[in-house]
Amino acid sequence: MLWVTDPEQVLREMRRVTVSHGWVGCLAEPDYGGRIDYPAELGPLGRWQSDALMRQGAFPEIGRQLMDLMRAAGLDTIEGGVLGAEWTSAQIAEWDPTEWETLRRDLTNGKHARQLERLEAVDRRARQEGTRVLFVPTFYAHGRVPSAR
């Protein structure tokens, strides 16, 4: 749903092709507007990425909208939530370059290039110290197709 032009229309189509009393589900829909970064000086990363995603045509806060979109698409018995997160100090210390590759790709305009380099160093240090937090709320929802009339 993050990248579709009309999420409600997609859900309406999912409802249309699903049998009566069948279920429609959306899993792992991010919500970059609720991103948490720690240490605090890493905070701008989420805002920059959210802005970049919007410029690319994405809906960076789609996760929080899932249940409402399902209701608007005519589904019922709607349930949803947010996937939780846990970290061990060993997981925090692991360096996965994917996050930074994605940030550099999303922030292609170069406006933040110098700051990104500095923030990547902050990220590495926080990981080594076991204090890094990066959490993007990831939502899920499912709704039932009402009985055919």
ChimeraX attribute file (.defattr): number of C-alpha atoms within 10 A of each C-alpha:
attribute: neighborCount
match mode: 1-to-1
recipient: residues
	/A:1	20
	/A:2	19
	/A:3	14
	/A:4	12
	/A:5	12
	/A:6	11
	/A:7	19
	/A:8	19
	/A:9	14
	/A:10	16
	/A:11	23
	/A:12	19
	/A:13	12
	/A:14	17
	/A:15	23
	/A:16	13
	/A:17	11
	/A:18	14
	/A:19	15
	/A:20	14
	/A:21	16
	/A:22	14
	/A:23	18
	/A:24	20
	/A:25	16
	/A:26	17
	/A:27	17
	/A:28	15
	/A:29	23
	/A:30	23
	/A:31	22
	/A:32	23
	/A:33	18
	/A:34	17
	/A:35	20
	/A:36	17
	/A:37	18
	/A:38	15
	/A:39	15
	/A:40	10
	/A:41	11
	/A:42	19
	/A:43	15
	/A:44	14
	/A:45	19
	/A:46	20
	/A:47	14
	/A:48	15
	/A:49	21
	/A:50	22
	/A:51	18
	/A:52	19
	/A:53	18
	/A:54	14
	/A:55	11
	/A:56	11
	/A:57	12
	/A:58	17
	/A:59	23
	/A:60	22
	/A:61	19
	/A:62	20
	/A:63	27
	/A:64	23
	/A:65	15
	/A:66	27
	/A:67	22
	/A:68	13
	/A:69	19
	/A:70	27
	/A:71	17
	/A:72	14
	/A:73	21
	/A:74	16
	/A:75	24
	/A:76	17
	/A:77	13
	/A:78	18
	/A:79	14
	/A:80	17
	/A:81	16
	/A:82	18
	/A:83	14
	/A:84	10
	/A:85	10
	/A:86	6
	/A:87	12
	/A:88	8
	/A:89	13
	/A:90	10
	/A:91	12
	/A:92	19
	/A:93	18
	/A:94	12
	/A:95	12
	/A:96	10
	/A:97	8
	/A:98	9
	/A:99	11
	/A:100	15
	/A:101	11
	/A:102	11
	/A:103	16
	/A:104	17
	/A:105	13
	/A:106	18
	/A:107	20
	/A:108	11
	/A:109	10
	/A:110	12
	/A:111	10
	/A:112	13
	/A:113	13
	/A:114	9
	/A:115	12
	/A:116	19
	/A:117	13
	/A:118	11
	/A:119	18
	/A:120	13
	/A:121	11
	/A:122	17
	/A:123	23
	/A:124	16
	/A:125	15
	/A:126	17
	/A:127	19
	/A:128	16
	/A:129	12
	/A:130	17
	/A:131	14
	/A:132	22
	/A:133	18
	/A:134	18
	/A:135	17
	/A:136	20
	/A:137	22
	/A:138	21
	/A:139	22
	/A:140	19
	/A:141	23
	/A:142	20
	/A:143	24
	/A:144	22
	/A:145	23
	/A:146	16
	/A:147	9
	/A:148	7
	/A:149	4
